[in-house]
Amino acid sequence: MHLDQDDATLVQYLDGELSPDQAVALQQHIGECPGCAAEISELVGLKLAQTIKSANE
């Protein structure tokens, strides 16, 4: 699968580290790119699982 955005950019997006303009542009891209939409969905799941695991420790 070829992704137009690298994983680091997607993680920065999830962590709120992109500028507002970058975040809006990435949101638009995710809406148009099935590969990046799937990748961001997977990253959200991993982040949620990590949060749950940390809460249970």
PyMOL CGO cylinders between C-alpha atoms (Angstrom):
from pymol import cmd
from pymol.cgo import CYLINDER

trace = [
    CYLINDER, 0.00, 0.00, 0.00, 1.35, 3.40, -0.94, 0.3, 1, 1, 1, 1, 1, 1,
    CYLINDER, 1.35, 3.40, -0.94, 0.52, 6.23, 1.41, 0.3, 1, 1, 1, 1, 1, 1,
    CYLINDER, 0.52, 6.23, 1.41, 0.77, 9.86, 0.43, 0.3, 1, 1, 1, 1, 1, 1,
    CYLINDER, 0.77, 9.86, 0.43, 1.50, 10.83, 4.03, 0.3, 1, 1, 1, 1, 1, 1,
    CYLINDER, 1.50, 10.83, 4.03, 4.16, 9.23, 6.18, 0.3, 1, 1, 1, 1, 1, 1,
    CYLINDER, 4.16, 9.23, 6.18, 3.38, 7.66, 9.55, 0.3, 1, 1, 1, 1, 1, 1,
    CYLINDER, 3.38, 7.66, 9.55, 5.21, 10.41, 11.43, 0.3, 1, 1, 1, 1, 1, 1,
    CYLINDER, 5.21, 10.41, 11.43, 2.90, 13.06, 9.96, 0.3, 1, 1, 1, 1, 1, 1,
    CYLINDER, 2.90, 13.06, 9.96, -0.17, 11.02, 10.84, 0.3, 1, 1, 1, 1, 1, 1,
    CYLINDER, -0.17, 11.02, 10.84, 1.07, 10.56, 14.42, 0.3, 1, 1, 1, 1, 1, 1,
    CYLINDER, 1.07, 10.56, 14.42, 1.79, 14.29, 14.68, 0.3, 1, 1, 1, 1, 1, 1,
    CYLINDER, 1.79, 14.29, 14.68, -1.78, 14.91, 13.52, 0.3, 1, 1, 1, 1, 1, 1,
    CYLINDER, -1.78, 14.91, 13.52, -3.18, 12.60, 16.20, 0.3, 1, 1, 1, 1, 1, 1,
    CYLINDER, -3.18, 12.60, 16.20, -1.00, 14.21, 18.85, 0.3, 1, 1, 1, 1, 1, 1,
    CYLINDER, -1.00, 14.21, 18.85, -2.14, 17.71, 17.86, 0.3, 1, 1, 1, 1, 1, 1,
    CYLINDER, -2.14, 17.71, 17.86, 1.37, 18.73, 16.79, 0.3, 1, 1, 1, 1, 1, 1,
    CYLINDER, 1.37, 18.73, 16.79, 0.51, 20.05, 13.32, 0.3, 1, 1, 1, 1, 1, 1,
    CYLINDER, 0.51, 20.05, 13.32, -0.29, 23.68, 12.65, 0.3, 1, 1, 1, 1, 1, 1,
    CYLINDER, -0.29, 23.68, 12.65, -3.99, 24.42, 12.10, 0.3, 1, 1, 1, 1, 1, 1,
    CYLINDER, -3.99, 24.42, 12.10, -3.40, 24.80, 8.36, 0.3, 1, 1, 1, 1, 1, 1,
    CYLINDER, -3.40, 24.80, 8.36, -1.50, 21.50, 8.18, 0.3, 1, 1, 1, 1, 1, 1,
    CYLINDER, -1.50, 21.50, 8.18, -4.21, 19.73, 10.18, 0.3, 1, 1, 1, 1, 1, 1,
    CYLINDER, -4.21, 19.73, 10.18, -6.97, 21.00, 7.88, 0.3, 1, 1, 1, 1, 1, 1,
    CYLINDER, -6.97, 21.00, 7.88, -5.01, 19.97, 4.79, 0.3, 1, 1, 1, 1, 1, 1,
    CYLINDER, -5.01, 19.97, 4.79, -4.39, 16.52, 6.25, 0.3, 1, 1, 1, 1, 1, 1,
    CYLINDER, -4.39, 16.52, 6.25, -8.06, 16.13, 7.23, 0.3, 1, 1, 1, 1, 1, 1,
    CYLINDER, -8.06, 16.13, 7.23, -9.02, 16.87, 3.64, 0.3, 1, 1, 1, 1, 1, 1,
    CYLINDER, -9.02, 16.87, 3.64, -6.43, 14.42, 2.37, 0.3, 1, 1, 1, 1, 1, 1,
    CYLINDER, -6.43, 14.42, 2.37, -7.61, 11.67, 4.73, 0.3, 1, 1, 1, 1, 1, 1,
    CYLINDER, -7.61, 11.67, 4.73, -11.15, 12.23, 3.44, 0.3, 1, 1, 1, 1, 1, 1,
    CYLINDER, -11.15, 12.23, 3.44, -9.98, 11.61, -0.11, 0.3, 1, 1, 1, 1, 1, 1,
    CYLINDER, -9.98, 11.61, -0.11, -7.34, 8.89, 0.38, 0.3, 1, 1, 1, 1, 1, 1,
    CYLINDER, -7.34, 8.89, 0.38, -8.57, 5.45, 1.43, 0.3, 1, 1, 1, 1, 1, 1,
    CYLINDER, -8.57, 5.45, 1.43, -5.02, 4.32, 2.30, 0.3, 1, 1, 1, 1, 1, 1,
    CYLINDER, -5.02, 4.32, 2.30, -4.39, 7.19, 4.69, 0.3, 1, 1, 1, 1, 1, 1,
    CYLINDER, -4.39, 7.19, 4.69, -7.90, 6.89, 6.12, 0.3, 1, 1, 1, 1, 1, 1,
    CYLINDER, -7.90, 6.89, 6.12, -7.22, 3.23, 6.92, 0.3, 1, 1, 1, 1, 1, 1,
    CYLINDER, -7.22, 3.23, 6.92, -3.81, 4.06, 8.39, 0.3, 1, 1, 1, 1, 1, 1,
    CYLINDER, -3.81, 4.06, 8.39, -5.18, 6.83, 10.62, 0.3, 1, 1, 1, 1, 1, 1,
    CYLINDER, -5.18, 6.83, 10.62, -7.94, 4.48, 11.77, 0.3, 1, 1, 1, 1, 1, 1,
    CYLINDER, -7.94, 4.48, 11.77, -5.36, 1.86, 12.71, 0.3, 1, 1, 1, 1, 1, 1,
    CYLINDER, -5.36, 1.86, 12.71, -3.25, 4.43, 14.55, 0.3, 1, 1, 1, 1, 1, 1,
    CYLINDER, -3.25, 4.43, 14.55, -6.30, 5.65, 16.49, 0.3, 1, 1, 1, 1, 1, 1,
    CYLINDER, -6.30, 5.65, 16.49, -7.01, 2.06, 17.51, 0.3, 1, 1, 1, 1, 1, 1,
    CYLINDER, -7.01, 2.06, 17.51, -3.43, 1.53, 18.67, 0.3, 1, 1, 1, 1, 1, 1,
    CYLINDER, -3.43, 1.53, 18.67, -3.45, 4.78, 20.61, 0.3, 1, 1, 1, 1, 1, 1,
    CYLINDER, -3.45, 4.78, 20.61, -6.75, 3.85, 22.27, 0.3, 1, 1, 1, 1, 1, 1,
    CYLINDER, -6.75, 3.85, 22.27, -5.45, 0.39, 23.20, 0.3, 1, 1, 1, 1, 1, 1,
    CYLINDER, -5.45, 0.39, 23.20, -2.33, 1.98, 24.71, 0.3, 1, 1, 1, 1, 1, 1,
    CYLINDER, -2.33, 1.98, 24.71, -4.46, 4.41, 26.72, 0.3, 1, 1, 1, 1, 1, 1,
    CYLINDER, -4.46, 4.41, 26.72, -6.65, 1.60, 28.05, 0.3, 1, 1, 1, 1, 1, 1,
    CYLINDER, -6.65, 1.60, 28.05, -3.61, -0.52, 28.94, 0.3, 1, 1, 1, 1, 1, 1,
    CYLINDER, -3.61, -0.52, 28.94, -2.01, 2.40, 30.80, 0.3, 1, 1, 1, 1, 1, 1,
    CYLINDER, -2.01, 2.40, 30.80, -5.24, 3.06, 32.70, 0.3, 1, 1, 1, 1, 1, 1,
    CYLINDER, -5.24, 3.06, 32.70, -5.42, -0.55, 33.84, 0.3, 1, 1, 1, 1, 1, 1,
    CYLINDER, -5.42, -0.55, 33.84, -1.86, -0.63, 35.18, 0.3, 1, 1, 1, 1, 1, 1,
]
cmd.load_cgo(trace, "trace")
